Amino acid sequence: MVNISDKILSMKGNQLVKKAYEIQMDWVRNGFLVPPLHFKRIVSLLQRGFDKNDIYRIGCDVAAGFK
């Protein structure tokens, strides 16, 4: 079984991982104690073509209770 982290690194290198961590850090800087989206979900959205701002807004909606 291939670990999701290994698959991500082999596909797009550190750029995708770096973007995902930046998005998580944006939430932390703005007062979230825990990022509202799991790392795997953030990476999935990045792979689908969502940009950083869209993913941040989706996470804020999730934190507010929207599904």
VOROKOL-833491 format. One record per residue: residue number from 1; residue in one letter; x, y, z of N, C-alpha, C in turn. Coordinates in Angstrom, 3 decimals, m for minus. Atoms other than C-alpha are relative to their C-alpha. Layout:
REM residues N
(rec NUM,'a',(X,Y,Z),(X,Y,Z),(X,Y,Z))
...
END
This chain:
REM residues 67
(rec 1,'m',(0.843,m1.185,0.000),(0.000,0.000,0.000),(0.884,1.242,0.000))
(rec 2,'v',(m0.794,m1.219,0.131),(1.365,3.414,m0.996),(m0.537,1.045,0.960))
(rec 3,'n',(0.358,m1.068,m0.918),(1.371,6.103,1.653),(m0.348,1.242,m0.814))
(rec 4,'i',(0.424,m1.190,0.737),(m0.434,9.285,0.522),(1.134,1.019,m0.091))
(rec 5,'s',(m1.121,m0.947,0.029),(2.632,11.377,1.452),(1.010,m0.375,m1.071))
(rec 6,'d',(m0.940,0.453,1.026),(4.882,9.256,m0.782),(m0.543,0.280,m1.396))
(rec 7,'k',(0.634,m0.226,1.297),(2.422,9.532,m3.645),(0.049,1.479,m0.374))
(rec 8,'i',(m0.015,m1.439,0.257),(2.204,13.316,m3.318),(1.405,0.450,m0.374))
(rec 9,'l',(m1.369,m0.411,0.263),(5.970,13.754,m3.191),(0.486,m0.487,m1.350))
(rec 10,'s',(m0.445,0.522,1.288),(6.482,11.553,m6.206),(m0.698,0.692,m1.157))
(rec 11,'m',(0.749,m0.619,1.079),(3.828,13.362,m8.244),(0.407,1.453,m0.241))
(rec 12,'k',(m0.231,m1.418,0.193),(4.496,17.043,m7.652),(1.113,0.555,0.861))
(rec 13,'g',(m1.099,m0.475,m0.826),(7.401,17.227,m5.270),(m0.476,0.773,1.218))
(rec 14,'n',(0.278,m0.733,m1.235),(7.521,19.557,m2.342),(m0.938,1.180,m0.183))
(rec 15,'q',(0.853,m1.171,0.225),(5.473,22.328,m3.977),(m1.407,m0.202,0.530))
(rec 16,'l',(1.351,0.287,m0.452),(2.139,20.692,m3.255),(m0.066,m0.074,1.522))
(rec 17,'v',(m0.061,0.118,m1.453),(3.114,19.840,0.310),(0.198,1.377,0.625))
(rec 18,'k',(m0.262,m1.340,m0.518),(4.441,23.367,0.863),(m1.268,0.851,m0.031))
(rec 19,'k',(1.246,m0.763,0.094),(1.182,24.925,m0.353),(m0.999,m0.441,1.058))
(rec 20,'a',(0.937,0.517,m0.992),(m0.870,22.666,1.911),(0.371,0.487,1.400))
(rec 21,'y',(m0.440,m0.494,m1.306),(1.226,23.609,4.952),(m0.219,1.504,0.129))
(rec 22,'e',(0.246,m1.444,m0.033),(0.964,27.306,4.034),(m1.468,0.296,0.293))
(rec 23,'i',(1.436,m0.182,m0.243),(m2.825,27.014,3.971),(m0.324,m0.299,1.461))
(rec 24,'q',(0.221,0.317,m1.411),(m2.814,25.310,7.375),(0.529,1.120,0.896))
(rec 25,'m',(m0.575,m1.075,m0.812),(m0.556,28.042,8.759),(m0.816,1.292,m0.090))
(rec 26,'d',(0.883,m1.166,0.118),(m2.897,30.748,7.410),(m1.141,m0.098,1.006))
(rec 27,'w',(1.075,0.176,m0.981),(m5.688,29.292,9.538),(0.510,0.234,1.412))
(rec 28,'v',(m0.563,m0.161,m1.342),(m3.443,29.155,12.595),(0.288,1.477,0.283))
(rec 29,'r',(m0.287,m1.434,m0.169),(m2.316,32.773,12.076),(m1.268,0.813,0.232))
(rec 30,'n',(1.252,m0.733,m0.124),(m5.955,33.843,11.911),(m0.887,m0.508,1.126))
(rec 31,'g',(0.716,0.328,m1.222),(m6.990,32.242,15.189),(m0.572,m1.393,0.121))
(rec 32,'f',(0.476,1.379,m0.110),(m7.914,28.644,14.405),(1.025,m0.801,0.801))
(rec 33,'l',(m0.906,0.841,m0.767),(m6.437,26.285,16.988),(0.358,m1.266,m0.764))
(rec 34,'v',(m0.192,1.202,0.822),(m6.844,23.335,14.628),(m0.513,0.332,m1.400))
(rec 35,'p',(0.494,m0.254,1.358),(m7.085,23.625,10.831),(m1.314,m0.745,m0.246))
(rec 36,'p',(1.303,0.629,0.210),(m10.692,22.912,9.777),(m0.014,m1.121,m1.042))
(rec 37,'l',(m0.096,1.071,0.993),(m9.606,20.659,6.879),(1.239,m0.837,0.275))
(rec 38,'h',(m1.145,0.890,m0.157),(m7.349,17.632,7.161),(0.979,0.222,m1.148))
(rec 39,'f',(m1.057,m0.184,0.993),(m4.056,17.736,5.268),(m0.339,m0.721,m1.301))
(rec 40,'k',(0.340,0.800,1.182),(m5.231,15.001,2.897),(m1.082,0.695,m0.839))
(rec 41,'r',(1.078,m0.708,0.715),(m8.355,17.047,2.006),(0.555,1.237,m0.706))
(rec 42,'i',(m0.618,m1.180,0.621),(m6.269,20.155,1.332),(0.754,m0.401,m1.261))
(rec 43,'v',(m0.760,0.477,1.155),(m3.972,18.208,m0.989),(m0.945,m0.415,m1.124))
(rec 44,'s',(0.981,0.416,1.001),(m6.984,16.712,m2.768),(m0.577,1.214,m0.738))
(rec 45,'l',(0.540,m1.212,0.629),(m8.418,20.189,m3.400),(1.048,0.675,m0.884))
(rec 46,'l',(m1.069,m0.570,0.828),(m5.051,21.455,m4.660),(0.161,m0.783,m1.299))
(rec 47,'q',(m0.135,0.834,1.196),(m4.837,18.522,m7.071),(m1.154,0.215,m0.966))
(rec 48,'r',(1.168,m0.252,0.855),(m8.309,19.376,m8.370),(0.007,1.395,m0.613))
(rec 49,'g',(m0.125,m1.315,0.629),(m7.184,22.905,m9.245),(m0.505,1.164,0.821))
(rec 50,'f',(0.419,m1.109,m0.844),(m8.532,24.944,m6.334),(1.232,0.784,0.416))
(rec 51,'d',(m1.151,m0.784,m0.439),(m6.282,27.835,m5.378),(m0.032,0.190,1.514))
(rec 52,'k',(m0.201,m0.156,m1.445),(m5.056,28.778,m1.919),(m1.165,0.743,0.669))
(rec 53,'n',(1.086,m0.794,m0.585),(m7.766,31.394,m1.292),(m1.310,m0.770,0.034))
(rec 54,'d',(1.220,0.804,0.029),(m10.584,29.072,m2.345),(m0.001,m1.043,1.115))
(rec 55,'i',(m0.097,1.039,m1.027),(m9.356,26.319,m0.021),(m0.121,0.621,1.386))
(rec 56,'y',(0.117,m0.685,m1.287),(m8.993,28.793,2.847),(m1.473,0.305,0.298))
(rec 57,'r',(1.423,m0.326,m0.190),(m12.605,29.939,2.334),(m0.840,m1.245,0.253))
(rec 58,'i',(0.722,1.264,m0.236),(m13.864,26.348,2.126),(0.210,m0.440,1.443))
(rec 59,'g',(m0.289,0.365,m1.385),(m12.131,25.626,5.443),(m0.748,0.878,0.991))
(rec 60,'c',(0.753,m0.905,m0.880),(m13.726,28.689,7.030),(m1.478,m0.371,0.020))
(rec 61,'d',(1.390,0.447,0.062),(m17.143,27.516,5.842),(m0.216,m1.269,0.814))
(rec 62,'v',(0.078,1.248,m0.761),(m16.509,24.059,7.306),(0.041,0.299,1.496))
(rec 63,'a',(m0.113,m0.365,m1.411),(m15.458,25.626,10.623),(m1.276,0.658,0.516))
(rec 64,'a',(1.244,m0.677,m0.389),(m18.685,27.662,10.638),(m1.194,m0.949,0.023))
(rec 65,'g',(1.082,0.978,m0.063),(m20.756,24.494,10.275),(m0.634,m0.366,m1.325))
(rec 66,'f',(0.536,0.349,1.312),(m21.488,24.413,6.556),(0.652,m1.281,m0.491))
(rec 67,'k',(m0.544,1.260,0.523),(m21.031,21.087,4.767),(0.124,0.047,m1.491))
END
